């Protein structure tokens, strides 16, 4: 194939530069694709992740180690926050309310250790069936992390 004009050479050069730029921005192992789109900004019209999904994803992808324990938490601060926010209903040791009475007693400590996603969801979004209030707008996520880590230490 013979290239006959300088306009064609310039067009191919620009195409090559554009193609190279898309490979560089997509990462070294990514192949260029027409379907690659930028991730929408959180809360923007293109963002389809619900508030609940975002908070649950944060737990799963940012806060849990491979054994299901909360990482990066301040357990002493979690204890203080637990006593301020949770103790009135759940008691000093988290054993005032019994969950799943039909299958044997289960308390906050069990729930936080054995079913942290449910514990995290209920702490964030509440549970009308159990009269648990939602705290997503009242307690900061880093404080919830500390409370959850402390709850995992309860009996």
C-alpha positions in Angstrom: 0.0 0.0 0.0 1.4 3.3 -1.0 0.6 6.5 1.0 0.3 9.3 -1.5 -0.4 12.4 0.5 0.9 14.2 3.6 -2.7 14.6 4.8 -3.0 10.8 5.0 0.3 10.5 6.9 -0.8 13.2 9.4 -4.2 11.5 9.9 -2.6 8.1 10.5 -0.1 9.7 12.9 -2.9 11.4 14.9 -4.8 8.1 14.9 -1.8 6.3 16.2 -1.3 8.9 18.9 -4.9 8.7 20.0 -4.7 4.9 20.0 -1.5 5.0 22.1 -3.1 7.5 24.5 -6.1 5.3 25.1 -3.9 2.3 25.7 -1.9 4.3 28.2 -4.9 5.6 30.1 -6.6 2.2 30.2 -3.5 0.5 31.6 -0.7 -1.6 30.2 -2.7 -4.8 30.0 -5.9 -3.4 28.6 -6.7 -3.5 24.9 -8.2 -0.5 23.3 -12.0 -0.8 23.1 -14.8 1.4 21.8 -16.9 0.2 24.7 -14.6 1.5 27.5 -16.4 4.3 29.3 -15.3 6.4 32.2 -16.8 5.6 35.6 -19.6 8.1 36.5 -19.1 10.3 39.4 -20.8 9.2 42.6 -24.3 10.7 42.8 -24.2 11.8 39.2 -27.1 10.9 36.8 -25.0 8.0 35.3 -24.2 6.5 38.7 -26.5 3.5 39.2 -25.0 2.3 42.5 -27.5 2.8 45.3 -26.5 4.3 48.6 -27.0 0.8 50.2 -24.9 -0.9 47.5 -22.1 1.7 47.9 -22.0 1.3 51.7 -22.1 -2.5 51.5 -19.4 -2.5 48.8 -17.3 -0.3 51.1 -17.5 -2.9 53.8 -16.7 -5.9 51.6 -13.9 -4.3 49.5 -12.3 -1.8 51.9 -12.9 -2.9 55.5 -12.7 -6.7 55.7 -9.6 -8.9 55.8 -9.6 -12.4 54.4 -11.0 -13.8 57.7 -13.9 -11.4 57.8 -12.4 -9.1 60.5 -12.6 -5.4 60.3 -9.2 -3.8 59.4 -7.9 -0.4 60.3 -10.3 0.1 63.3 -9.7 1.7 66.6 -11.4 -0.8 69.0 -11.0 1.5 72.1 -12.9 4.2 70.2 -15.4 1.6 69.1 -16.0 0.6 72.7 -16.7 4.3 73.6 -19.0 4.8 70.6 -20.8 1.5 71.4 -21.5 2.6 74.9 -22.7 6.0 73.7 -24.9 4.7 70.8 -25.7 1.0 71.2 -25.7 0.3 75.0 -29.1 1.8 75.8 -30.8 -0.9 73.7 -28.3 -3.7 73.5 -26.8 -3.5 77.0 -23.3 -3.3 78.4 -22.1 -6.5 76.8 -24.4 -6.5 73.8 -26.5 -9.4 75.2 -29.7 -7.6 76.1 -31.4 -8.4 72.8 -31.5 -12.0 71.6 -31.7 -12.5 67.9 -32.9 -15.7 66.2 -34.6 -17.1 69.3 -35.8 -20.1 67.4 -32.3 -21.3 66.6 -30.7 -20.6 69.9 -29.6 -17.3 71.4 -27.6 -15.0 69.1 -26.3 -11.6 70.3 -24.5 -8.7 68.7 -21.1 -10.3 69.2 -22.2 -13.4 67.3 -23.8 -11.4 64.5 -20.7 -9.2 64.1 -18.4 -12.1 63.9 -20.5 -14.6 62.0 -22.6 -12.4 59.7 -20.9 -9.0 59.5 -22.7 -8.0 56.3 -26.1 -8.3 58.0 -24.7 -6.5 61.1 -23.3 -3.7 58.9 -26.5 -3.4 56.9 -28.7 -3.1 60.0 -26.4 -0.6 61.7 -26.4 1.5 58.6 -30.0 1.1 57.3 -31.9 -0.2 60.3 -34.4 -3.0 60.5 -38.0 -2.1 60.9 -39.0 -5.7 61.9 -36.6 -5.5 64.9 -37.1 -1.8 65.7 -33.5 -1.1 64.8 -33.0 2.5 63.7 -30.8 3.5 60.8 -27.6 5.3 61.7 -26.2 6.1 58.2 -26.9 9.8 58.6 -26.0 10.0 62.3 -22.8 8.0 62.7 -19.8 8.6 60.4 -18.5 5.5 58.4 -15.2 5.5 60.3 -17.0 5.4 63.6 -19.2 2.6 62.3 -16.1 0.7 61.4 -14.8 1.1 65.0 -18.2 0.0 66.5 -18.3 -3.0 64.2 -14.7 -4.0 65.2 -15.6 -3.6 68.8 -18.8 -5.6 68.4 -16.7 -8.5 67.0 -15.0 -8.7 70.4 -18.2 -9.1 72.4 -19.4 -12.5 73.7 
